[in-house]
Amino acid sequence: ELNMRQRHWLELLKDYDTNIQYHPGKANVVADALSRKSGMLANL
């Protein structure tokens, strides 16, 4: 069963061709790099 937040995202994404994959912890280097980049830009 989905909660309200999950339903909201499902409604937003249903019309797009998406492929969501889970990558645990240290294996998720792309998300880690993106989060660090935004922090670096804030310091400029």
MILUM-288343 format. One record per residue (C-alpha): x, y, z; residue number from 0; residue in three letters. Coordinates in nm, 3 decimals. Example, Ala and Ser with C-alpha at 12.3 -4.5 7.8 and 13.67 -1.06 7.14 Angstrom:
BEGIN
+---------+---------+---------+-----+------+
!       u !       v !       w ! pos ! code !
+---------+---------+---------+-----+------+
!   1.230 !  -0.450 !   0.780 !   0 !  ala !
!   1.367 !  -0.106 !   0.714 !   1 !  ser !
+---------+---------+---------+-----+------+
END
This chain:
BEGIN
+---------+---------+---------+-----+------+
!       u !       v !       w ! pos ! code !
+---------+---------+---------+-----+------+
!   0.000 !   0.000 !   0.000 !   0 !  glu !
!   0.132 !   0.344 !  -0.098 !   1 !  leu !
!   0.124 !   0.646 !   0.129 !   2 !  asn !
!   0.018 !   0.991 !   0.003 !   3 !  met !
!   0.372 !   1.101 !  -0.085 !   4 !  arg !
!   0.433 !   0.784 !  -0.285 !   5 !  gln !
!   0.101 !   0.827 !  -0.466 !   6 !  arg !
!   0.193 !   1.184 !  -0.552 !   7 !  his !
!   0.524 !   1.076 !  -0.708 !   8 !  trp !
!   0.358 !   0.789 !  -0.890 !   9 !  leu !
!   0.111 !   1.034 !  -1.047 !  10 !  glu !
!   0.391 !   1.267 !  -1.153 !  11 !  leu !
!   0.606 !   0.992 !  -1.305 !  12 !  leu !
!   0.343 !   0.767 !  -1.463 !  13 !  lys !
!   0.353 !   0.940 !  -1.804 !  14 !  asp !
!   0.731 !   0.910 !  -1.836 !  15 !  tyr !
!   0.935 !   0.611 !  -1.949 !  16 !  asp !
!   1.143 !   0.559 !  -1.635 !  17 !  thr !
!   1.375 !   0.295 !  -1.498 !  18 !  asn !
!   1.436 !   0.342 !  -1.126 !  19 !  ile !
!   1.712 !   0.128 !  -0.978 !  20 !  gln !
!   1.829 !   0.103 !  -0.619 !  21 !  tyr !
!   2.204 !   0.113 !  -0.557 !  22 !  his !
!   2.296 !   0.067 !  -0.190 !  23 !  pro !
!   2.546 !   0.280 !  -0.001 !  24 !  gly !
!   2.892 !   0.319 !  -0.150 !  25 !  lys !
!   2.781 !   0.160 !  -0.480 !  26 !  ala !
!   2.575 !   0.473 !  -0.549 !  27 !  asn !
!   2.868 !   0.695 !  -0.652 !  28 !  val !
!   2.668 !   0.900 !  -0.907 !  29 !  val !
!   2.424 !   1.033 !  -0.648 !  30 !  ala !
!   2.713 !   1.095 !  -0.410 !  31 !  asp !
!   2.901 !   1.293 !  -0.675 !  32 !  ala !
!   2.592 !   1.497 !  -0.761 !  33 !  leu !
!   2.526 !   1.583 !  -0.397 !  34 !  ser !
!   2.887 !   1.691 !  -0.349 !  35 !  arg !
!   2.885 !   1.903 !  -0.664 !  36 !  lys !
!   2.590 !   2.108 !  -0.545 !  37 !  ser !
!   2.771 !   2.175 !  -0.220 !  38 !  gly !
!   3.082 !   2.287 !  -0.407 !  39 !  met !
!   2.882 !   2.531 !  -0.620 !  40 !  leu !
!   2.726 !   2.687 !  -0.312 !  41 !  ala !
!   3.074 !   2.784 !  -0.190 !  42 !  asn !
!   3.154 !   2.986 !  -0.504 !  43 !  leu !
+---------+---------+---------+-----+------+
END
